Amino acid sequence: MARGSGVVVGLFDAVFRPARLVATQTRQGRTSLRGQLGQLSTLTVVYLANVVLYAAPLTLAGVGVRGAGSPPPILDRLPVADPVTVWEFLVGLTVNSLTLLAGTVLTLLAVHVALVVTLQSRGFLRTAYSVVYSTSVYLAGMYTVVVFLSQAGTPVAAEIVLDVQRALFATVLDAMGSSLAPPGGRPDGFQFAGLSTAGAYALSALVLLACYYLYSLYLGTRINHRANRLTSLLVVAGVAASPVVYVVATVLAQNLPFVPKL
């Protein structure tokens, strides 16, 4: 979201003009390979800056710093006041950044593979533009809400989010006829009793961000690749189904001897 127009305009676009947020800034068909690589490098720098803007506040709040261990000896030789604090911050920043990075990579692969298969792709760079800005805003927002639910004393709302994940695992496992149990056990229905106002608002924000996220991917496919409506919907469906693919891959991987069991 860190474009030249500024963060404020970027936030306005994210809420009211998502089509403008994900629209590509490149003329790929008229640009040399060197120019395209330069644009991709610039986009990568912008994305990494957005990742840090997402991960740094979470790290400062203490998310992801557990289990950092002792700092390496090199920090003792650097002019830092507290090597332990610096090490914990670096570890937490890395852990929190990798979470968003993994989600971005999976989305990027899902979207671009779907475009290539349907013969609608107009280049990887155009896909990268829409995915980078979608994940930098909406996916990062979803992750932040999930962290908030786990940290802000909203146990009912946090349990609902966990139950959704367990229900997904259980459904896929049952469909595959697997005898494995979902991580954390099978959900015993969704319990809304005792849901706090903050928890309800957070869950509503999570649903809204998820809708924005999928809609922005639809817009990015339509605008940047000039794909038709059906193809764009198939791309969105592929991204929405990626958690199912992850569960299936996890189940299949259990048959490999070197993979830890659920």
Buried (B, 14 or more C-beta within 10 A) or exposed (E): BBEEEEEEBBEBBBEEEBBBBBBBEBEBEEBEEEEBEEBBEEBEEBBEEBBBBBBBEBBEBEBBBEEBEEBEEEBEEEEEEEBEEBBBBBBBBBBBBEBBBEBBEBBBBBBBBBBEEBEBBBBBBBBBBBBBBBBBBBBBBBBBBBBBBBEBEBBBBBBBBBBBBBBBBBEBBEEEEBEBEBEEEEBEEEEEEEBBEBBBEBBEBBEBBBEBBBBBBBBBBBBBBEBEEEBBBBBBEBBBEBBBEBBBEBBEEEEEEEEEEB
